[in-house]
Amino acid sequence: MENNLFESRTDLSAITDSIAGIKKEVGQIIVGQEKLIDMLITALLAEGHVLLEGVPGVAKTLISKLLSRTLSISFSRIQFTPDMLPSDVLGTSIYKQGDNSFHFKKGPVFSNYVLIDEINRAPAKTQSALFEVMEERQITVDGITYPLTRPFMIMATQNPLEQEGTYRLPEAQLDRFMFKIDVGYPNLEEEIAIINGFQSRKGDVDLNAVKPLLTAEQLTEYQAMVRNVLIEEPLCRYIAQIVYATRNHASLYLGASPRASLAVVRASRAVALMNGRDFVVPDDIRFVLPEILSHRIVLSAEKEMEGMQARQVIDQIVKGIEVPK
């Protein structure tokens, strides 16, 4: 991400300093993955949920935990398994004999930052329990609605679907994730740096070395600032044209929903703020598009058999639409 030459109308030094501090703290342990860290901070500021996909051992869970350590907010971790029930996530009503009534015991989802490990190992019944939580930041049990405390974010990890014992996430659930980010292997130099870091730490990863930098109140304030970032009407039209084009593309069986358009608006505003601007430019939009659209579109059977990737179609669409000036 690059800073724009135009000056912002408001002083954004506090938020840019905070973001630089978060990157520095996480960078003490994580080698490389600069774009991944940028995307996670973007989602945090834009109040979006994130799905990280990658083979075991590429630090998906570690990065998620490190980011949570930079925030003075409540954190919970849930390991999804094939025998997990919705009540294991949401909570359950417990009968108390003393007053002959049921009392709701909150589940681990009642937290500001929820890390779900291997989300695709739980069956559809448990996955469906997350629908209301992710979209409306509330849950309904026995006819009673319980709102969740903001800020609220779900960070989920999953192994590729070729791995044994996994379930495909429903399209409706994928649509509720702002980003789906593929976490790849490090390059050779990064892997050497990882080994050297492992040697210097004598094998231990000290999470306590990562200091909390943001309180819940500060994060909520920054999220409010994101909502006030200016995005001009031509850029709104640009976003709509790109998302609309996914619904009429010959290579696609399923296009993106209006929820994708709104996600691009929110995320591009966050990227602008991270770059010290209170207005969006086209580069902000293009930066977030692949991770927002790739899991929301479905290739036609022919193109899938040909080995085409969703990102290739997104590139074609973006190149075919004129950038506003």
Secondary structure in CASP SS format (residue, H / E / C, confidence):
PFRMAT SS
TARGET T0000
AUTHOR 0000-0000-0000
METHOD secondary structure of the structure
MODEL  1
M C 1.00
E C 1.00
N C 1.00
N C 1.00
L C 1.00
F C 1.00
E C 1.00
S C 1.00
R C 1.00
T C 1.00
D C 1.00
L C 1.00
S H 1.00
A H 1.00
I H 1.00
T H 1.00
D H 1.00
S H 1.00
I H 1.00
A H 1.00
G H 1.00
I H 1.00
K H 1.00
K H 1.00
E H 1.00
V H 1.00
G H 1.00
Q C 1.00
I C 1.00
I C 1.00
V C 1.00
G C 1.00
Q C 1.00
E H 1.00
K H 1.00
L H 1.00
I H 1.00
D H 1.00
M H 1.00
L H 1.00
I H 1.00
T H 1.00
A H 1.00
L H 1.00
L H 1.00
A C 1.00
E C 1.00
G C 1.00
H C 1.00
V E 1.00
L E 1.00
L E 1.00
E E 1.00
G C 1.00
V C 1.00
P C 1.00
G C 1.00
V C 1.00
A C 1.00
K H 1.00
T H 1.00
L H 1.00
I H 1.00
S H 1.00
K H 1.00
L H 1.00
L H 1.00
S H 1.00
R H 1.00
T C 1.00
L E 1.00
S E 1.00
I C 1.00
S C 1.00
F E 1.00
S E 1.00
R E 1.00
I E 1.00
Q E 1.00
F C 1.00
T C 1.00
P C 1.00
D C 1.00
M C 1.00
L C 1.00
P H 1.00
S H 1.00
D H 1.00
V H 1.00
L H 1.00
G E 1.00
T E 1.00
S E 1.00
I E 1.00
Y E 1.00
K E 1.00
Q C 1.00
G C 1.00
D C 1.00
N C 1.00
S E 1.00
F E 1.00
H E 1.00
F E 1.00
K E 1.00
K E 1.00
G C 1.00
P C 1.00
V C 1.00
F C 1.00
S C 1.00
N C 1.00
Y E 1.00
V E 1.00
L E 1.00
I E 1.00
D E 1.00
E C 1.00
I H 1.00
N H 1.00
R H 1.00
A C 1.00
P C 1.00
A H 1.00
K H 1.00
T H 1.00
Q H 1.00
S H 1.00
A C 1.00
L H 1.00
F H 1.00
E H 1.00
V H 1.00
M H 1.00
E H 1.00
E H 1.00
R C 1.00
Q E 1.00
I E 1.00
T E 1.00
V E 1.00
D C 1.00
G C 1.00
I E 1.00
T E 1.00
Y E 1.00
P E 1.00
L C 1.00
T C 1.00
R C 1.00
P C 1.00
F C 1.00
M E 1.00
I E 1.00
M E 1.00
A E 1.00
T E 1.00
Q E 1.00
N C 1.00
P C 1.00
L C 1.00
E C 1.00
Q C 1.00
E C 1.00
G C 1.00
T C 1.00
Y C 1.00
R C 1.00
L C 1.00
P C 1.00
E H 1.00
A H 1.00
Q H 1.00
L H 1.00
D C 1.00
R C 1.00
F C 1.00
M C 1.00
F E 1.00
K E 1.00
I E 1.00
D E 1.00
V C 1.00
G C 1.00
Y C 1.00
P C 1.00
N C 1.00
L H 1.00
E H 1.00
E H 1.00
E H 1.00
I H 1.00
A H 1.00
I H 1.00
I H 1.00
N H 1.00
G H 1.00
F H 1.00
Q H 1.00
S H 1.00
R C 1.00
K C 1.00
G C 1.00
D C 1.00
V C 1.00
D C 1.00
L H 1.00
N H 1.00
A H 1.00
V C 1.00
K C 1.00
P C 1.00
L C 1.00
L E 1.00
T E 1.00
A H 1.00
E H 1.00
Q H 1.00
L H 1.00
T H 1.00
E H 1.00
Y H 1.00
Q H 1.00
A H 1.00
M H 1.00
V H 1.00
R H 1.00
N C 1.00
V C 1.00
L E 1.00
I C 1.00
E C 1.00
E H 1.00
P H 1.00
L H 1.00
C H 1.00
R H 1.00
Y H 1.00
I H 1.00
A H 1.00
Q H 1.00
I H 1.00
V H 1.00
Y H 1.00
A H 1.00
T H 1.00
R C 1.00
N C 1.00
H C 1.00
A C 1.00
S C 1.00
L E 1.00
Y E 1.00
L E 1.00
G C 1.00
A C 1.00
S C 1.00
P H 1.00
R H 1.00
A H 1.00
S H 1.00
L H 1.00
A H 1.00
V H 1.00
V H 1.00
R H 1.00
A H 1.00
S H 1.00
R H 1.00
A H 1.00
V H 1.00
A H 1.00
L H 1.00
M H 1.00
N C 1.00
G C 1.00
R C 1.00
D C 1.00
F E 1.00
V C 1.00
V C 1.00
P H 1.00
D H 1.00
D H 1.00
I H 1.00
R H 1.00
F H 1.00
V H 1.00
L H 1.00
P H 1.00
E H 1.00
I H 1.00
L H 1.00
S C 1.00
H C 1.00
R C 1.00
I C 1.00
V E 1.00
L E 1.00
S C 1.00
A H 1.00
E H 1.00
K H 1.00
E H 1.00
M H 1.00
E C 1.00
G C 1.00
M C 1.00
Q C 1.00
A H 1.00
R H 1.00
Q H 1.00
V H 1.00
I H 1.00
D H 1.00
Q H 1.00
I H 1.00
V H 1.00
K H 1.00
G C 1.00
I C 1.00
E C 1.00
V C 1.00
P C 1.00
K C 1.00
END
